[in-house]
Amino acid sequence: MTSSIQIKMLYFAQVRDITQIPNEVLEIKQNSSTKDLLTLLYNKYPKLKDEKNLSISINCLISNSDIVLRNLDEVALLPPISGG
């Protein structure tokens, strides 16, 4: 029996345009990584594959590496931010 966890996803800017929702709760396998999560999201929202340089924030901290997610983590999928 595989255990699962729940994470809260937050979507911003063009990512929100693709998902058509600002947030959702996902149930994923325990010990899933951010790489596993991206695979799941690309399957659920195929147009996300076209977005380049997406960043992942876990509990308000930008992550540059593959991290194992924990129950009730808040994960944001962020498009590139431009200044001006």
GIGIZI-V896025 format. One record per residue. N is the residue number from 1. SS is DSSP state (alpha for helix, beta for strand, coil for the rest). PSI is psi in radians with two decimals (NA if undefined). OMEGA is omega in whole degrees, 0 to 359 (NA if undefined). Layout:
n:N ss:SS psi:PSI omega:OMEGA
n:N ss:SS psi:PSI omega:OMEGA
This chain:
n:1 ss:coil psi:2.21 omega:180
n:2 ss:coil psi:2.23 omega:177
n:3 ss:coil psi:2.74 omega:178
n:4 ss:beta psi:2.86 omega:176
n:5 ss:beta psi:2.90 omega:175
n:6 ss:beta psi:2.42 omega:174
n:7 ss:beta psi:2.65 omega:176
n:8 ss:beta psi:2.15 omega:179
n:9 ss:beta psi:2.42 omega:175
n:10 ss:beta psi:2.38 omega:182
n:11 ss:beta psi:2.41 omega:183
n:12 ss:coil psi:2.68 omega:174
n:13 ss:alpha psi:-2.26 omega:184
n:14 ss:alpha psi:-0.41 omega:175
n:15 ss:alpha psi:-0.74 omega:177
n:16 ss:alpha psi:-0.64 omega:177
n:17 ss:alpha psi:-0.65 omega:180
n:18 ss:alpha psi:-0.81 omega:183
n:19 ss:alpha psi:-0.40 omega:182
n:20 ss:coil psi:0.26 omega:176
n:21 ss:coil psi:2.60 omega:180
n:22 ss:coil psi:-0.43 omega:181
n:23 ss:beta psi:2.87 omega:175
n:24 ss:beta psi:2.77 omega:174
n:25 ss:beta psi:2.23 omega:179
n:26 ss:beta psi:2.48 omega:172
n:27 ss:beta psi:2.14 omega:182
n:28 ss:beta psi:2.89 omega:179
n:29 ss:beta psi:2.48 omega:174
n:30 ss:coil psi:2.54 omega:182
n:31 ss:coil psi:0.30 omega:173
n:32 ss:coil psi:2.55 omega:179
n:33 ss:beta psi:3.03 omega:176
n:34 ss:alpha psi:-0.56 omega:177
n:35 ss:alpha psi:-0.75 omega:177
n:36 ss:alpha psi:-0.71 omega:179
n:37 ss:alpha psi:-0.78 omega:179
n:38 ss:alpha psi:-0.70 omega:177
n:39 ss:alpha psi:-0.79 omega:178
n:40 ss:alpha psi:-0.80 omega:181
n:41 ss:alpha psi:-0.66 omega:178
n:42 ss:alpha psi:-0.59 omega:177
n:43 ss:alpha psi:-0.66 omega:181
n:44 ss:alpha psi:-0.67 omega:181
n:45 ss:coil psi:1.39 omega:186
n:46 ss:alpha psi:-0.54 omega:181
n:47 ss:alpha psi:-0.30 omega:177
n:48 ss:alpha psi:-0.47 omega:180
n:49 ss:alpha psi:-0.45 omega:181
n:50 ss:alpha psi:-0.29 omega:181
n:51 ss:coil psi:2.20 omega:182
n:52 ss:coil psi:2.61 omega:174
n:53 ss:coil psi:0.69 omega:175
n:54 ss:coil psi:2.49 omega:175
n:55 ss:beta psi:2.69 omega:177
n:56 ss:beta psi:2.28 omega:175
n:57 ss:beta psi:2.28 omega:177
n:58 ss:beta psi:2.03 omega:181
n:59 ss:coil psi:0.80 omega:176
n:60 ss:coil psi:0.24 omega:177
n:61 ss:beta psi:2.17 omega:179
n:62 ss:beta psi:2.33 omega:181
n:63 ss:beta psi:2.25 omega:178
n:64 ss:coil psi:0.03 omega:182
n:65 ss:coil psi:3.01 omega:180
n:66 ss:coil psi:2.02 omega:185
n:67 ss:coil psi:2.48 omega:175
n:68 ss:beta psi:2.26 omega:182
n:69 ss:coil psi:2.64 omega:180
n:70 ss:coil psi:2.79 omega:179
n:71 ss:coil psi:2.34 omega:177
n:72 ss:coil psi:0.26 omega:172
n:73 ss:coil psi:2.60 omega:174
n:74 ss:beta psi:2.04 omega:185
n:75 ss:beta psi:2.21 omega:178
n:76 ss:beta psi:2.37 omega:175
n:77 ss:beta psi:1.99 omega:189
n:78 ss:beta psi:2.30 omega:173
n:79 ss:coil psi:2.91 omega:176
n:80 ss:coil psi:2.50 omega:181
n:81 ss:coil psi:2.25 omega:178
n:82 ss:coil psi:2.55 omega:180
n:83 ss:coil psi:3.03 omega:179
n:84 ss:coil psi:NA omega:NA
